[in-house]
């Protein structure tokens, strides 16, 4: 008997803990947040609090048999995202991080210090350039293993595009950590453009030291930024679902 597929629904306040847990569990290419920082509360605040507390209407939740299998954290206006992060999220995270560090809260001291040193001093320099006023909407998708093999990524992203277009937004962007030249998203976009040479897609990559200095991997990593119209992104998603089962 084939297992039921995950169903998609709007976010509820009761989903907040599960979203934060999945965020920490799937972080750093599924190494998990605990591999680098001994503070999942602050990690989850930094990566999810804007979406759950300030734009919950743009979140989609995937569940199967009452278990969370993934989520999409969406934003239709990245300029607002930047303002809220700067005023409400980042100062709180930095303040509590400093206080807890001074009091000896972190057992994984070397890795934690390396990560936050990178976050504060290098992350913004290593971000790939992208004009967010041109591509104002963005999203993050994370899936647990139970959500694989059912085209859940595509279903979540297409549902988010419906919301974006209802809001009158016509362009979207995404940022991800990828292996230089051979990463999943790099290969996906390259293959799509080869099959659709007239498609207009903005793509930029910038080398990041996160892999070598923090994660301890020898593979060269890049921060990848991709922007396109919602119409083109629909084409990418349906093409990728058919070819790769995403």
Order of alpha helices (4+ residues) and beta strands (2+ residues): beta-alpha-alpha-beta-beta-alpha-alpha-alpha-beta-alpha-beta-alpha-beta-beta-alpha
